[in-house]
Every structure is written in structure tokens, then in C-alpha cells.
Amino acid sequence: MTQDYDELLEKGLDEAEESSQGERFEMPEADTRKDGSKTIITNFKEIAETFGRDKKDFSNFIQDELGTSGHLERGELVLNGEFRRGNVQGRIENYADEWVFCGECESPDTKIVKEKGIEMIKCQACGSRNPV
Ligand SMILES: [Zn+2]
């Protein structure tokens, strides 16, 4: 149960930071539910919207990371296999690191643009572009 303790601890720290800094991007928390041998991310659509990314691309990334397959169903992502919430959450944060946050200023206010066939993260805050 150390995982749960760590999560609580992190939450506490997050809240402390938030109150001192005011506005700050909040990493979305995955809500998961088990359905037999499947794991369902019930708030998948909301997370994709928070990141401002396409659900399909995002779901492909999560499936690759977890080494499984799945499908979207009414805004939920249904994954084949049993995965702990903490594991799923870690993959979502990997996605954010690779595909959402600006490499320069770490703003989440970014867009994916294609230049000469290369996908870049274009930051709306500082204007920098970094290949994904
Ligand atoms: Zn930036």
C-alpha cells in the first residue's frame, strides 16, 4: 500500500503548491474501473480534452505503452488486461510529457503542427517549436 501513501503525499504537496502559486496546470487523474479482464478509463474523453489532443492518437499511445489493445467506447477507453490505476496514470503522464508540455517553458498550452512531415509541439505561451 506504499503506492497509495505516495499518492496521498503527492496530492498534499500539489495542493500546497497550488495555494501558493494560484494558477497552475492540474494533471488530470485517471478514473479506472475493472470489468472482468478489462480495465476501463472512464474519464478518458475528459483527459483528452484537458490536453487538447485527439482521443484516437492519445488512446493509441496508451495502448502502446501498456503493450495491449483496446477501443474507445462512448468517451471511455476500454483496455484488454488488468492494469493498476497508478500504472495507467503513469502512462498518461508520459503522454503529457511527450505530446503536451512545451520543452522550453513546460506550458501545457501547445499545439501539434507538422513541418516537412515532422510533428512538432508548438507552444502558444513562448512560441518555441520542438520535435515530438
Ligand atoms: Zn513554451
Backbone and ligand atoms as CSV (ligand in chain L), in Angstrom:
chain,resi,resn,atom,element,x,y,z
A,1,MET,N,N,0.820,-1.218,0.000
A,1,MET,CA,C,0.000,0.000,0.000
A,1,MET,C,C,0.854,1.269,0.000
A,2,THR,N,N,2.169,1.100,-0.273
A,2,THR,CA,C,3.018,2.294,-0.308
A,2,THR,C,C,2.580,3.220,-1.435
A,3,GLN,N,N,2.071,2.617,-2.515
A,3,GLN,CA,C,1.603,3.387,-3.670
A,3,GLN,C,C,0.558,4.410,-3.243
A,4,ASP,N,N,-0.429,3.927,-2.488
A,4,ASP,CA,C,-1.499,4.817,-2.043
A,4,ASP,C,C,-0.964,5.935,-1.161
A,5,TYR,N,N,-0.028,5.546,-0.316
A,5,TYR,CA,C,0.549,6.556,0.578
A,5,TYR,C,C,1.261,7.637,-0.242
A,6,ASP,N,N,2.039,7.189,-1.226
A,6,ASP,CA,C,2.740,8.150,-2.090
A,6,ASP,C,C,1.767,9.079,-2.798
A,7,GLU,N,N,0.682,8.484,-3.247
A,7,GLU,CA,C,-0.304,9.291,-3.965
A,7,GLU,C,C,-0.905,10.357,-3.055
A,8,LEU,N,N,-1.191,9.944,-1.831
A,8,LEU,CA,C,-1.746,10.896,-0.874
A,8,LEU,C,C,-0.757,12.024,-0.604
A,9,LEU,N,N,0.482,11.609,-0.452
A,9,LEU,CA,C,1.540,12.566,-0.158
A,9,LEU,C,C,1.666,13.573,-1.300
A,10,GLU,N,N,1.658,13.032,-2.536
A,10,GLU,CA,C,1.762,13.903,-3.709
A,10,GLU,C,C,0.600,14.872,-3.773
A,11,LYS,N,N,-0.570,14.346,-3.486
A,11,LYS,CA,C,-1.768,15.182,-3.515
A,11,LYS,C,C,-1.624,16.352,-2.549
A,12,GLY,N,N,-1.160,16.030,-1.357
A,12,GLY,CA,C,-0.975,17.053,-0.341
A,12,GLY,C,C,-0.010,18.125,-0.818
A,13,LEU,N,N,1.092,17.676,-1.433
A,13,LEU,CA,C,2.093,18.617,-1.924
A,13,LEU,C,C,1.512,19.488,-3.040
A,14,ASP,N,N,0.772,18.824,-3.945
A,14,ASP,CA,C,0.152,19.557,-5.047
A,14,ASP,C,C,-0.738,20.678,-4.528
A,15,GLU,N,N,-1.521,20.333,-3.523
A,15,GLU,CA,C,-2.455,21.312,-3.010
A,15,GLU,C,C,-1.719,22.489,-2.359
A,16,ALA,N,N,-0.641,22.173,-1.684
A,16,ALA,CA,C,0.144,23.217,-1.039
A,16,ALA,C,C,0.714,24.163,-2.100
A,17,GLU,N,N,1.245,23.564,-3.196
A,17,GLU,CA,C,1.818,24.384,-4.263
A,17,GLU,C,C,0.766,25.274,-4.903
A,18,GLU,N,N,-0.407,24.662,-5.075
A,18,GLU,CA,C,-1.456,25.363,-5.770
A,18,GLU,C,C,-1.864,26.638,-5.021
A,19,SER,N,N,-2.016,26.491,-3.727
A,19,SER,CA,C,-2.500,27.645,-2.985
A,19,SER,C,C,-1.471,28.773,-2.985
A,20,SER,N,N,-0.180,28.422,-3.090
A,20,SER,CA,C,0.820,29.486,-3.074
A,20,SER,C,C,1.043,30.092,-4.454
A,21,GLN,N,N,0.755,29.298,-5.520
A,21,GLN,CA,C,1.039,29.805,-6.862
A,21,GLN,C,C,-0.181,30.268,-7.625
A,22,GLY,N,N,-1.347,29.939,-7.125
A,22,GLY,CA,C,-2.547,30.306,-7.849
A,22,GLY,C,C,-2.740,29.418,-9.055
A,23,GLU,N,N,-2.709,29.997,-10.238
A,23,GLU,CA,C,-2.998,29.248,-11.449
A,23,GLU,C,C,-1.878,28.267,-11.788
A,24,ARG,N,N,-2.292,27.037,-12.060
A,24,ARG,CA,C,-1.297,26.026,-12.351
A,24,ARG,C,C,-2.012,24.876,-13.047
A,25,PHE,N,N,-1.347,24.308,-14.038
A,25,PHE,CA,C,-1.967,23.192,-14.750
A,25,PHE,C,C,-2.113,22.002,-13.822
A,26,GLU,N,N,-3.293,21.450,-13.800
A,26,GLU,CA,C,-3.514,20.289,-12.953
A,26,GLU,C,C,-3.511,19.027,-13.792
A,27,MET,N,N,-2.591,18.125,-13.496
A,27,MET,CA,C,-2.537,16.870,-14.233
A,27,MET,C,C,-3.844,16.110,-13.998
A,28,PRO,N,N,-4.553,15.757,-15.087
A,28,PRO,CA,C,-5.804,15.025,-14.882
A,28,PRO,C,C,-5.551,13.662,-14.225
A,29,GLU,N,N,-6.450,13.259,-13.389
A,29,GLU,CA,C,-6.354,11.971,-12.710
A,29,GLU,C,C,-7.232,10.963,-13.445
A,30,ALA,N,N,-6.647,9.817,-13.780
A,30,ALA,CA,C,-7.423,8.790,-14.459
A,30,ALA,C,C,-8.376,8.114,-13.475
A,31,ASP,N,N,-9.623,7.960,-13.904
A,31,ASP,CA,C,-10.556,7.132,-13.144
A,31,ASP,C,C,-10.643,5.798,-13.855
A,32,THR,N,N,-10.329,4.742,-13.149
A,32,THR,CA,C,-10.375,3.434,-13.794
A,32,THR,C,C,-11.366,2.519,-13.084
A,33,ARG,N,N,-11.828,1.556,-13.870
A,33,ARG,CA,C,-12.808,0.604,-13.361
A,33,ARG,C,C,-12.460,-0.735,-13.999
A,34,LYS,N,N,-12.602,-1.776,-13.226
A,34,LYS,CA,C,-12.325,-3.105,-13.750
A,34,LYS,C,C,-13.606,-3.724,-14.263
A,35,ASP,N,N,-13.501,-4.372,-15.403
A,35,ASP,CA,C,-14.651,-5.076,-15.938
A,35,ASP,C,C,-14.160,-6.431,-16.426
A,36,GLY,N,N,-14.265,-7.425,-15.554
A,36,GLY,CA,C,-13.716,-8.743,-15.871
A,36,GLY,C,C,-12.222,-8.636,-16.075
A,37,SER,N,N,-11.734,-9.019,-17.250
A,37,SER,CA,C,-10.299,-8.945,-17.520
A,37,SER,C,C,-9.945,-7.658,-18.258
A,38,LYS,N,N,-10.861,-6.709,-18.242
A,38,LYS,CA,C,-10.603,-5.433,-18.907
A,38,LYS,C,C,-10.464,-4.310,-17.887
A,39,THR,N,N,-9.748,-3.289,-18.300
A,39,THR,CA,C,-9.634,-2.092,-17.469
A,39,THR,C,C,-10.193,-0.928,-18.273
A,40,ILE,N,N,-11.060,-0.170,-17.662
A,40,ILE,CA,C,-11.712,0.926,-18.375
A,40,ILE,C,C,-11.301,2.264,-17.759
A,41,ILE,N,N,-10.806,3.157,-18.609
A,41,ILE,CA,C,-10.533,4.528,-18.156
A,41,ILE,C,C,-11.815,5.302,-18.425
A,42,THR,N,N,-12.554,5.591,-17.366
A,42,THR,CA,C,-13.905,6.121,-17.550
A,42,THR,C,C,-13.927,7.597,-17.931
A,43,ASN,N,N,-12.880,8.324,-17.578
A,43,ASN,CA,C,-12.876,9.759,-17.909
A,43,ASN,C,C,-11.878,10.069,-19.024
A,44,PHE,N,N,-11.693,9.112,-19.932
A,44,PHE,CA,C,-10.691,9.258,-20.987
A,44,PHE,C,C,-10.934,10.484,-21.870
A,45,LYS,N,N,-12.171,10.688,-22.241
A,45,LYS,CA,C,-12.519,11.810,-23.108
A,45,LYS,C,C,-12.161,13.143,-22.433
A,46,GLU,N,N,-12.480,13.251,-21.151
A,46,GLU,CA,C,-12.191,14.486,-20.418
A,46,GLU,C,C,-10.680,14.745,-20.376
A,47,ILE,N,N,-9.906,13.679,-20.187
A,47,ILE,CA,C,-8.450,13.851,-20.126
A,47,ILE,C,C,-7.926,14.329,-21.485
A,48,ALA,N,N,-8.425,13.709,-22.561
A,48,ALA,CA,C,-8.012,14.120,-23.908
A,48,ALA,C,C,-8.361,15.589,-24.149
A,49,GLU,N,N,-9.518,15.997,-23.650
A,49,GLU,CA,C,-9.935,17.391,-23.825
A,49,GLU,C,C,-9.063,18.346,-23.006
A,50,THR,N,N,-8.704,17.909,-21.808
A,50,THR,CA,C,-7.819,18.729,-20.979
A,50,THR,C,C,-6.488,18.957,-21.700
A,51,PHE,N,N,-6.000,17.892,-22.361
A,51,PHE,CA,C,-4.734,18.004,-23.092
A,51,PHE,C,C,-4.920,18.690,-24.443
A,52,GLY,N,N,-6.158,18.791,-24.904
A,52,GLY,CA,C,-6.431,19.361,-26.221
A,52,GLY,C,C,-5.905,18.482,-27.343
A,53,ARG,N,N,-5.972,17.169,-27.133
A,53,ARG,CA,C,-5.463,16.243,-28.132
A,53,ARG,C,C,-6.552,15.291,-28.611
A,54,ASP,N,N,-6.289,14.711,-29.783
A,54,ASP,CA,C,-7.209,13.780,-30.388
A,54,ASP,C,C,-7.301,12.489,-29.558
A,55,LYS,N,N,-8.537,12.067,-29.295
A,55,LYS,CA,C,-8.746,10.857,-28.478
A,55,LYS,C,C,-8.070,9.637,-29.089
A,56,LYS,N,N,-8.142,9.548,-30.417
A,56,LYS,CA,C,-7.627,8.366,-31.106
A,56,LYS,C,C,-6.096,8.258,-30.945
A,57,ASP,N,N,-5.406,9.378,-31.204
A,57,ASP,CA,C,-3.941,9.377,-31.062
A,57,ASP,C,C,-3.545,9.077,-29.618
A,58,PHE,N,N,-4.247,9.709,-28.706
A,58,PHE,CA,C,-3.973,9.534,-27.290
A,58,PHE,C,C,-4.192,8.068,-26.884
A,59,SER,N,N,-5.296,7.478,-27.367
A,59,SER,CA,C,-5.573,6.094,-26.981
A,59,SER,C,C,-4.544,5.137,-27.582
A,60,ASN,N,N,-4.072,5.440,-28.804
A,60,ASN,CA,C,-3.033,4.593,-29.399
A,60,ASN,C,C,-1.763,4.611,-28.559
A,61,PHE,N,N,-1.414,5.782,-28.074
A,61,PHE,CA,C,-0.219,5.925,-27.242
A,61,PHE,C,C,-0.354,5.086,-25.969
A,62,ILE,N,N,-1.490,5.200,-25.308
A,62,ILE,CA,C,-1.712,4.474,-24.054
A,62,ILE,C,C,-1.660,2.955,-24.293
A,63,GLN,N,N,-2.251,2.527,-25.395
A,63,GLN,CA,C,-2.240,1.093,-25.710
A,63,GLN,C,C,-0.818,0.602,-25.974
A,64,ASP,N,N,-0.041,1.376,-26.715
A,64,ASP,CA,C,1.352,1.005,-26.986
A,64,ASP,C,C,2.146,0.920,-25.689
A,65,GLU,N,N,1.972,1.931,-24.854
A,65,GLU,CA,C,2.719,1.993,-23.597
A,65,GLU,C,C,2.415,0.782,-22.707
A,66,LEU,N,N,1.166,0.397,-22.670
A,66,LEU,CA,C,0.765,-0.711,-21.810
A,66,LEU,C,C,0.939,-2.057,-22.515
A,67,GLY,N,N,1.292,-1.999,-23.797
A,67,GLY,CA,C,1.504,-3.231,-24.556
A,67,GLY,C,C,0.225,-4.038,-24.711
A,68,THR,N,N,-0.863,-3.345,-24.924
A,68,THR,CA,C,-2.134,-4.050,-25.087
A,68,THR,C,C,-2.954,-3.386,-26.177
A,69,SER,N,N,-4.136,-3.915,-26.396
A,69,SER,CA,C,-5.034,-3.298,-27.355
A,69,SER,C,C,-6.292,-2.863,-26.613
A,70,GLY,N,N,-7.092,-2.086,-27.284
A,70,GLY,CA,C,-8.313,-1.609,-26.653
A,70,GLY,C,C,-9.149,-0.854,-27.656
A,71,HIS,N,N,-10.204,-0.267,-27.178
A,71,HIS,CA,C,-11.031,0.534,-28.070
A,71,HIS,C,C,-11.777,1.605,-27.290
A,72,LEU,N,N,-12.175,2.624,-28.029
A,72,LEU,CA,C,-12.932,3.715,-27.427
A,72,LEU,C,C,-14.410,3.373,-27.453
A,73,GLU,N,N,-15.068,3.672,-26.358
A,73,GLU,CA,C,-16.487,3.401,-26.272
A,73,GLU,C,C,-17.152,4.527,-25.491
A,74,ARG,N,N,-17.927,5.348,-26.172
A,74,ARG,CA,C,-18.630,6.461,-25.532
A,74,ARG,C,C,-17.733,7.298,-24.618
A,75,GLY,N,N,-16.577,7.664,-25.121
A,75,GLY,CA,C,-15.693,8.525,-24.340
A,75,GLY,C,C,-14.858,7.800,-23.308
A,76,GLU,N,N,-15.060,6.481,-23.190
A,76,GLU,CA,C,-14.241,5.694,-22.275
A,76,GLU,C,C,-13.233,4.898,-23.096
A,77,LEU,N,N,-12.082,4.619,-22.489
A,77,LEU,CA,C,-11.125,3.752,-23.171
A,77,LEU,C,C,-11.145,2.388,-22.493
A,78,VAL,N,N,-11.492,1.376,-23.267
A,78,VAL,CA,C,-11.570,0.005,-22.765
A,78,VAL,C,C,-10.281,-0.712,-23.145
A,79,LEU,N,N,-9.522,-1.119,-22.147
A,79,LEU,CA,C,-8.241,-1.781,-22.389
A,79,LEU,C,C,-8.350,-3.264,-22.060
A,80,ASN,N,N,-7.752,-4.086,-22.907
A,80,ASN,CA,C,-7.723,-5.511,-22.630
A,80,ASN,C,C,-6.613,-5.804,-21.637
A,81,GLY,N,N,-6.967,-6.339,-20.502
A,81,GLY,CA,C,-5.984,-6.659,-19.471
A,81,GLY,C,C,-6.285,-5.895,-18.194
A,82,GLU,N,N,-5.635,-6.338,-17.129
A,82,GLU,CA,C,-5.851,-5.672,-15.845
A,82,GLU,C,C,-4.656,-4.783,-15.528
A,83,PHE,N,N,-4.923,-3.522,-15.301
A,83,PHE,CA,C,-3.861,-2.560,-15.009
A,83,PHE,C,C,-4.224,-1.761,-13.774
A,84,ARG,N,N,-3.221,-1.545,-12.943
A,84,ARG,CA,C,-3.464,-0.734,-11.747
A,84,ARG,C,C,-3.658,0.726,-12.156
A,85,ARG,N,N,-4.440,1.447,-11.382
A,85,ARG,CA,C,-4.692,2.846,-11.687
A,85,ARG,C,C,-3.387,3.651,-11.752
A,86,GLY,N,N,-2.477,3.345,-10.816
A,86,GLY,CA,C,-1.210,4.071,-10.778
A,86,GLY,C,C,-0.394,3.861,-12.049
A,87,ASN,N,N,-0.456,2.655,-12.583
A,87,ASN,CA,C,0.234,2.319,-13.822
A,87,ASN,C,C,-0.358,3.114,-14.982
A,88,VAL,N,N,-1.666,3.090,-15.079
A,88,VAL,CA,C,-2.370,3.835,-16.142
A,88,VAL,C,C,-2.042,5.321,-16.029
A,89,GLN,N,N,-2.076,5.829,-14.823
A,89,GLN,CA,C,-1.798,7.242,-14.582
A,89,GLN,C,C,-0.389,7.612,-15.071
A,90,GLY,N,N,0.564,6.736,-14.795
A,90,GLY,CA,C,1.950,6.973,-15.224
A,90,GLY,C,C,2.055,7.105,-16.740
A,91,ARG,N,N,1.300,6.276,-17.464
A,91,ARG,CA,C,1.326,6.320,-18.940
A,91,ARG,C,C,0.714,7.620,-19.447
A,92,ILE,N,N,-0.320,8.061,-18.760
A,92,ILE,CA,C,-0.962,9.318,-19.151
A,92,ILE,C,C,0.020,10.477,-18.954
A,93,GLU,N,N,0.783,10.397,-17.869
A,93,GLU,CA,C,1.765,11.459,-17.623
A,93,GLU,C,C,2.903,11.397,-18.633
A,94,ASN,N,N,3.267,10.177,-19.075
A,94,ASN,CA,C,4.265,10.058,-20.142
A,94,ASN,C,C,3.769,10.732,-21.414
A,95,TYR,N,N,2.493,10.521,-21.703
A,95,TYR,CA,C,1.907,11.138,-22.892
A,95,TYR,C,C,2.000,12.661,-22.802
A,96,ALA,N,N,1.644,13.169,-21.633
A,96,ALA,CA,C,1.690,14.621,-21.446
A,96,ALA,C,C,3.116,15.138,-21.633
A,97,ASP,N,N,4.094,14.415,-21.084
A,97,ASP,CA,C,5.489,14.838,-21.225
A,97,ASP,C,C,5.921,14.853,-22.687
A,98,GLU,N,N,5.499,13.825,-23.435
A,98,GLU,CA,C,5.947,13.725,-24.824
A,98,GLU,C,C,5.148,14.588,-25.782
A,99,TRP,N,N,3.848,14.682,-25.547
A,99,TRP,CA,C,2.966,15.265,-26.561
A,99,TRP,C,C,2.266,16.541,-26.153
A,100,VAL,N,N,2.365,16.947,-24.912
A,100,VAL,CA,C,1.603,18.114,-24.481
A,100,VAL,C,C,2.484,19.260,-23.981
A,101,PHE,N,N,3.355,18.987,-23.048
A,101,PHE,CA,C,4.113,20.078,-22.440
A,101,PHE,C,C,5.194,20.628,-23.358
A,102,CYS,N,N,5.340,21.949,-23.336
A,102,CYS,CA,C,6.398,22.604,-24.082
A,102,CYS,C,C,7.756,22.220,-23.480
A,103,GLY,N,N,8.720,21.899,-24.354
A,103,GLY,CA,C,10.044,21.509,-23.884
A,103,GLY,C,C,10.841,22.672,-23.314
A,104,GLU,N,N,10.428,23.888,-23.638
A,104,GLU,CA,C,11.162,25.074,-23.184
A,104,GLU,C,C,10.609,25.615,-21.865
A,105,CYS,N,N,9.311,25.914,-21.875
A,105,CYS,CA,C,8.737,26.583,-20.702
A,105,CYS,C,C,7.768,25.689,-19.922
A,106,GLU,N,N,7.544,24.462,-20.435
A,106,GLU,CA,C,6.667,23.487,-19.780
A,106,GLU,C,C,5.196,23.884,-19.724
A,107,SER,N,N,4.828,24.847,-20.531
A,107,SER,CA,C,3.413,25.201,-20.599
A,107,SER,C,C,2.639,24.064,-21.273
A,108,PRO,N,N,1.426,23.786,-20.801
A,108,PRO,CA,C,0.596,22.773,-21.474
A,108,PRO,C,C,-0.211,23.374,-22.628
A,109,ASP,N,N,-0.046,24.669,-22.844
A,109,ASP,CA,C,-0.819,25.358,-23.873
A,109,ASP,C,C,-0.098,25.244,-25.213
A,110,THR,N,N,-0.191,24.059,-25.805
A,110,THR,CA,C,0.576,23.763,-27.022
A,110,THR,C,C,-0.305,23.143,-28.092
A,111,LYS,N,N,0.226,23.142,-29.295
A,111,LYS,CA,C,-0.466,22.510,-30.414
A,111,LYS,C,C,0.521,21.632,-31.164
A,112,ILE,N,N,-0.024,20.612,-31.820
A,112,ILE,CA,C,0.828,19.796,-32.679
A,112,ILE,C,C,0.750,20.354,-34.090
A,113,VAL,N,N,1.906,20.695,-34.654
A,113,VAL,CA,C,1.937,21.156,-36.041
A,113,VAL,C,C,2.892,20.258,-36.820
A,114,LYS,N,N,2.644,20.178,-38.132
A,114,LYS,CA,C,3.512,19.356,-38.968
A,114,LYS,C,C,4.362,20.250,-39.829
A,115,GLU,N,N,5.668,20.034,-39.788
A,115,GLU,CA,C,6.553,20.788,-40.656
A,115,GLU,C,C,7.438,19.838,-41.421
A,116,LYS,N,N,7.319,19.866,-42.738
A,116,LYS,CA,C,8.066,18.928,-43.585
A,116,LYS,C,C,7.884,17.491,-43.110
A,117,GLY,N,N,6.662,17.184,-42.739
A,117,GLY,CA,C,6.358,15.812,-42.346
A,117,GLY,C,C,6.780,15.450,-40.937
A,118,ILE,N,N,7.358,16.420,-40.233
A,118,ILE,CA,C,7.782,16.133,-38.862
A,118,ILE,C,C,6.801,16.787,-37.892
A,119,GLU,N,N,6.356,16.026,-36.927
A,119,GLU,CA,C,5.427,16.578,-35.958
A,119,GLU,C,C,6.177,17.347,-34.881
A,120,MET,N,N,5.700,18.563,-34.661
A,120,MET,CA,C,6.337,19.429,-33.680
A,120,MET,C,C,5.310,19.907,-32.663
A,121,ILE,N,N,5.797,20.146,-31.462
A,121,ILE,CA,C,4.942,20.776,-30.463
A,121,ILE,C,C,5.201,22.268,-30.537
A,122,LYS,N,N,4.162,23.013,-30.868
A,122,LYS,CA,C,4.295,24.460,-30.939
A,122,LYS,C,C,3.657,25.051,-29.693
A,123,CYS,N,N,4.437,25.832,-28.977
A,123,CYS,CA,C,3.975,26.388,-27.719
A,123,CYS,C,C,3.248,27.711,-27.955
A,124,GLN,N,N,2.060,27.827,-27.383
A,124,GLN,CA,C,1.277,29.055,-27.521
A,124,GLN,C,C,1.764,30.111,-26.529
A,125,ALA,N,N,2.476,29.656,-25.522
A,125,ALA,CA,C,2.918,30.579,-24.480
A,125,ALA,C,C,4.245,31.254,-24.857
A,126,CYS,N,N,5.256,30.462,-25.262
A,126,CYS,CA,C,6.572,31.064,-25.536
A,126,CYS,C,C,6.933,31.034,-27.016
A,127,GLY,N,N,6.111,30.364,-27.834
A,127,GLY,CA,C,6.336,30.373,-29.272
A,127,GLY,C,C,7.372,29.384,-29.782
A,128,SER,N,N,7.996,28.617,-28.892
A,128,SER,CA,C,9.030,27.696,-29.348
A,128,SER,C,C,8.409,26.460,-30.004
A,129,ARG,N,N,9.217,25.823,-30.842
A,129,ARG,CA,C,8.794,24.593,-31.502
A,129,ARG,C,C,9.797,23.516,-31.221
A,130,ASN,N,N,9.307,22.358,-30.851
A,130,ASN,CA,C,10.202,21.223,-30.597
A,130,ASN,C,C,9.644,19.983,-31.239
A,131,PRO,N,N,10.510,19.217,-31.911
A,131,PRO,CA,C,10.008,17.965,-32.479
A,131,PRO,C,C,9.505,17.051,-31.358
A,132,VAL,N,N,8.459,16.316,-31.648
A,132,VAL,CA,C,7.887,15.418,-30.633
A,132,VAL,C,C,8.860,14.262,-30.387
L,1,ZN,ZN,ZN,6.802,27.212,-24.211
